[in-house]
Amino acid sequence: MTPEQSPDGYLVDLYRRYVGEPEGYTDVYVGFGLFFGGIGIGATALLLFLWGSTYEARTLESAYYDLLQPAYALGLLSLPATMLGVVVLLPSDRRTLYGAVGGAAVAALAVAGFLYAYPRHWYFVGDVDYTVEVVTTYAVGLTGLVAATGAALVAHYLELASRAESAEDASVDPAEDGGLSMADVREDIDEAMASVELSWGGVEKTDTKRLEFSDDGFDDVSMEPGEGTTTTRLSGVDEQVAGLKGLQGRETATTASNSTVDDQTAKLTELRERRRDEQKRVSDDSNGALGGVTARVRALLERS
């Protein structure tokens, strides 16, 4: 017994795989026995036919007819046995099973008539010909067996569809069966997010002090339209998506300078020289103003 095989046996596992859970082991073994037995009977009939074809049909007592008679009989039995096995294996009702058994019995009766008629009373050989009677009986039995097999297949298909529908209904939550409105969905979302302390960007909310302004502090402040405001428009979809990610805190905008170290050093030197010139200019202006004041004081003292 392999690890994948259950203790019930290979045939039961095969039945579970292709048909379903068996109601009893008798139907499984009988059905598979008839099915594989019919196939084996057909193979035996083919071998006997090929063997008998090696002889010549000189007389009715020759080996040709001795081998072909059981070959034809077994060939006629193989089809009803296989179809009856299918009906037994499928979960069909009693009427379908009885119809299949009745058709198989009529076909078996026709096979018995063939063994009696062939070859002395078959196809215009001898005084009495039973070909029509045997063929008609076999056709009636096979027709009933085909009808029962078709009914069993339809019943099996309906049962599989019923199982699939039941499994689908079981997977659906009973609370969702009545349907939910948008208000119910919004209420569920609010309840789920009530305990979440997150703000825009995924940053945890902290209890900090807030700035409060009175209305009087902004009475004297006026702003012209367009003054002190910056409007940024995103032209493409990619820029809009990038701006939304930046607003949520998922991406940080980084601006990289294209200037080299030499350019930055030159600008810094230029800035230092500019500041040095401004300081010298301020110093000269201060000295000039102080010299003018001193000259005026001296003039006043001389006059006095």
BELQUIGI-V259762 format. One record per pair of residues at least 24 apart in sequence whose C-alpha atoms are under 10 Angstrom apart, sorted by sequence separation. I is the first residue (numbers start at 1). J is the second residue. If there is no record, write none. Layout:
BEGIN
I_J / I_J
END
This chain:
BEGIN
45_69 / 47_71 / 48_72 / 80_104 / 110_134 / 111_135 / 113_137 / 114_138 / 45_70 / 46_71 / 79_104 / 80_105 / 109_134 / 110_135 / 113_138 / 44_70 / 45_71 / 46_72 / 48_74 / 49_75 / 80_106 / 81_107 / 110_136 / 111_137 / 44_71 / 45_72 / 48_75 / 77_104 / 80_107 / 81_108 / 107_134 / 110_137 / 111_138 / 43_71 / 45_73 / 46_74 / 79_107 / 80_108 / 107_135 / 109_137 / 110_138 / 42_71 / 45_74 / 46_75 / 107_136 / 108_137 / 109_138 / 110_139 / 41_71 / 42_72 / 44_74 / 45_75 / 77_107 / 107_137 / 108_138 / 110_140 / 42_73 / 43_74 / 44_75 / 45_76 / 76_107 / 77_108 / 106_137 / 107_138 / 110_141 / 41_73 / 42_74 / 43_75 / 45_77 / 76_108 / 106_138 / 107_139 / 109_141 / 41_74 / 42_75 / 45_78 / 77_110 / 105_138 / 106_139 / 107_140 / 108_141 / 40_74 / 41_75 / 42_76 / 44_78 / 76_110 / 77_111 / 103_137 / 104_138 / 106_140 / 107_141 / 108_142 / 41_76 / 42_77 / 43_78 / 73_108 / 76_111 / 77_112 / 103_138 / 106_141 / 107_142 / 38_74 / 39_75 / 41_77 / 42_78 / 75_111 / 103_139 / 104_140 / 105_141 / 106_142 / 107_143 / 38_75 / 41_78 / 42_79 / 73_110 / 74_111 / 103_140 / 104_141 / 105_142 / 107_144 / 40_78 / 41_79 / 73_111 / 76_114 / 103_141 / 104_142 / 106_144 / 107_145 / 38_77 / 39_78 / 42_81 / 72_111 / 73_112 / 102_141 / 103_142 / 104_143 / 106_145 / 38_78 / 39_79 / 41_81 / 42_82 / 73_113 / 101_141 / 102_142 / 103_143 / 104_144 / 105_145 / 37_78 / 38_79 / 41_82 / 73_114 / 100_141 / 103_144 / 104_145 / 36_78 / 38_80 / 39_81 / 40_82 / 72_114 / 73_115 / 99_141 / 100_142 / 102_144 / 103_145 / 104_146 / 35_78 / 38_81 / 39_82 / 72_115 / 100_143 / 101_144 / 102_145 / 103_146 / 201_244 / 34_78 / 35_79 / 37_81 / 38_82 / 70_114 / 100_144 / 101_145 / 103_147 / 201_245 / 35_80 / 36_81 / 37_82 / 38_83 / 69_114 / 70_115 / 73_118 / 99_144 / 100_145 / 103_148 / 201_246 / 202_247 / 203_248 / 34_80 / 35_81 / 36_82 / 38_84 / 69_115 / 72_118 / 99_145 / 100_146 / 102_148 / 201_247 / 202_248 / 203_249 / 34_81 / 35_82 / 38_85 / 69_116 / 98_145 / 99_146 / 100_147 / 101_148 / 200_247 / 201_248 / 202_249 / 33_81 / 34_82 / 35_83 / 37_85 / 69_117 / 70_118 / 96_144 / 97_145 / 99_147 / 100_148 / 200_248 / 201_249 / 202_250 / 33_82 / 34_83 / 35_84 / 36_85 / 69_118 / 96_145 / 99_148 / 100_149 / 199_248 / 200_249 / 201_250 / 31_81 / 32_82 / 34_84 / 35_85 / 68_118 / 69_119 / 98_148 / 99_149 / 201_251 / 31_82 / 34_85 / 35_86 / 68_119 / 96_147 / 97_148 / 100_151 / 31_83 / 32_84 / 33_85 / 34_86 / 35_87 / 96_148 / 97_149 / 100_152 / 31_84 / 32_85 / 34_87 / 35_88 / 65_118 / 66_119 / 95_148 / 96_149 / 30_84 / 31_85 / 32_86 / 34_88 / 35_89 / 65_119 / 96_150 / 97_151 / 30_85 / 31_86 / 34_89 / 96_151 / 97_152 / 29_85 / 31_87 / 32_88 / 33_89 / 92_148 / 95_151 / 96_152 / 28_85 / 31_88 / 32_89 / 92_149 / 27_85 / 30_88 / 31_89 / 60_118 / 61_119 / 80_138 / 87_145 / 93_151 / 29_88 / 30_89 / 31_90 / 60_119 / 83_142 / 87_146 / 90_149 / 92_151 / 93_152 / 96_155 / 27_87 / 28_88 / 29_89 / 60_120 / 92_152 / 27_88 / 28_89 / 80_141 / 84_145 / 87_148 / 88_149 / 91_152 / 92_153 / 26_88 / 27_89 / 28_90 / 76_138 / 80_142 / 83_145 / 84_146 / 86_148 / 87_149 / 90_152 / 91_153 / 92_154 / 93_155 / 26_89 / 27_90 / 79_142 / 83_146 / 86_149 / 87_150 / 89_152 / 90_153 / 92_155 / 27_91 / 81_145 / 84_148 / 85_149 / 86_150 / 87_151 / 88_152 / 90_154 / 91_155 / 92_156 / 80_145 / 83_148 / 84_149 / 87_152 / 90_155 / 91_156 / 76_142 / 79_145 / 80_146 / 83_149 / 86_152 / 87_153 / 90_156 / 22_89 / 83_150 / 86_153 / 90_157 / 92_159 / 22_90 / 23_91 / 91_159 / 22_91 / 19_89 / 20_90 / 21_91 / 19_90 / 20_91 / 19_91 / 15_89 / 15_90 / 20_156 / 19_156 / 20_160 / 19_160
END
